[in-house]
Amino acid sequence: MEMNHPAPRNPLDENRHGQMGRPLDRVDGPKKVTGTAAYAYEVREGAPPAYGFIVEASIARGHVRTIDSSAAEQAPGVLLVLSHRNAPPQAPWGPLKTEDRFARSKPYLSDARVDYYGEPVAFVVAETFEQARYAAQLVRVTYDPEPGAYELQHNWKRPRSRTRTRSPTAPRATSRRASPPRRCRSTCSSRRRCTSTRRWNPTRRWLWWDGDKVTVHCSTQMLDSAQKCVANTFQLPEDDVHVFSRFIGGGFGGKLPIFCDVLLSVMASRQLARPVKTTLTRQQMFHLTTHRTDTVQQLRGGRARRRHAAGDRARVLVAHRPLRQLPEPVVASTRTLYAAPDRMTRMRYVKLDLPESDSCRAPGEAVGMVTLEVAMDELAHKLGMDPVALRLKNEPKEDPEKHIPFSTRQLVPCLEEGARRFGWDRRNPQPGQERDGRWLVGMGMASASRSNKLQPAQCALTFGADGVLVARMSMTDIGTGSYTVFSQIAAEMLGLPVAQVRMELGDSHFPPTAGSGGSFGAASAGSALYDACEKLRHKFALSAGIDPAQAEFEGGHVRGGGKSASLAKLAGPEGMEAHGEIKPGEMDKAYSQQSYGAFFAEVAVDTDSGEVRVRRLLGVFASGRILNEKTARSQLLGGMIWGVGTALHEEAAIDGRHGYFVNHDIAEYHVPVHADIPDVEVVLLPEVDDKANPLKIKGLGELGISGAAGAVANAVYNACGVRVRDFPITLDKLLPGRRPCRPDSGLLLFRQQLPRPSPSPTA
Ligand code: MOS
């Protein structure tokens, strides 16, 4: 099935069995809470494993001069110490043209070069994890270091020396329509730095060789890419690489690639002819997996002559290791969200000698929308307009740059419904006026938007003689609920209880899918499953002598035209099979496809300490059909909480001399905890998008973070009148005399109106 036409009315629209939207508990929930869901590191198969431990470079740039591994080799239990001196040959990195960048060959320990802090320089394998970790400390490495560049903001003023506007892996760098408003009657210009945000999901691998074939159990979002990456690196036929990832502790983009833990384990396992298990410590994760790029963003907007429209002129600087990965497409939402007639967006990429950055939940929107939505707030304030009204006024009739219609777009209903539910009319537009004891209280809002995608996928479906329907795909469930929502789709299509449906995912030898990522997982693999279900229905109807157009499926039977037959009987001992497939088609090009929403936040700022507390959060979203209200809500909730982290907590601090992340643990890299998050409300507006896919759903996994931080930042401004443009907004930046950016003129509320510290009770 190719998505060349709007999807016709189908059994999911009928929802006769009520599976669509039902807040079904996760079908894999019992396994997870009883500890019987085996994550990669816990799989027990094959011979007893050896354990690997990675030795990291302690410089960020230069060469290894000497490695002395003799003490490590003589340590108890050590089986092997690999370094560039004895690592097996691997294909060079690349090739760049490979469409799937996660499938590229990725050699490790292939030479003495060090390109980032923590890059593996040796790999120790021993009988136990403890022995391997102990021996890793005995490996002595000396270096010839070279100076490197680590800090993005130093490149803002004279960006040319290390920047480029083109990157083969990057989206279009510049777009322009008419003349952007260099001077508007009233303008706002905001520049801000968004710091690295990371995700917290240890990656663990466990694998072994059998002859020339290798089996890998790892934690990855995209099995097909992982399989190709191993095959390309070691020049193996793809079929000789078998990757499993049945349960995954979160993905968030950090597991789109596979990393050194897999590839070094593959090397060692082949050499030792036994399974090798490797895990990264929490500290190693910071440098050995990918992180979100730092960005410096500048945006200018204003009221064009005789038009109340926001013009966008965006300039963005993105940290980047050239060629290697995806530079965050920061301006994606700026290009499509509002109707500014005159517009220009430009991205520049700066080469930094940091560990690799790559996708991190909603790459582009997660940080790009913070700037756009804060700039809209600043513009509204300057125009004396309500921020919601400014957005309503700038609602485009079609995609403002592609000049094609939107598939479905309910930004306006989301804004209106959100404003109504939140009590937005109670907001005082004048910052710094609302008090609650020693707290200043304020409200802020932001739009949400995330691009919608469909990726090719296939599905194999078998209805067995036991009456159980089994679907197989190389798809993953990264905690989003894939197992559950797919079970609901199949149950609805065949009229079966969910207990009679089994999803088998997480095996690279199953029919190919693009896995989980970019919020396309449910739509893509789910549509392949839908197609397979359609074909199976057709087969059952024909074999029962029923016109497929009339066939109804219920209680394990197919009925129609006065006939009825049991599916189990029709399937017989051989079972009945069908193969489904989905391909993106013309609908992608003919319609601009995004999911939308609106965030509303209320915060309180302590007038003594500058501490910010989030008091209320509301998100209203329209994202096509909702497959499962519970898993959808969880996804959106998680995104919104991460948005609070982006606004207030998260920063990977870079040591500007040595090029490493200083706060490389969760004690010092702060993420929101329960105490930071109030009750969060998520509202889903009804929608079906027949241009998107046959399920008529749109991606929502990343929608909840796309803009969320902007609502919090805007609420901080409304509370206390201080604009902080350097994220995260920590209390030191709100205190008088410590502000890195000049607050808006006339609104120096903290400085001018901050009350004296409250008298202590004994005074
Ligand atoms: Mo996503 S950041 O594409 O898993």
Boltz pocket constraint, residues with backbone or C-beta under 6 A from the ligand:
constraints:
  - pocket:
      binder: B
      contacts: [[A, 221], [A, 251], [A, 252], [A, 253], [A, 254], [A, 256], [A, 359], [A, 360], [A, 361], [A, 362], [A, 363], [A, 516], [A, 517], [A, 518], [A, 519]]
      max_distance: 6.0
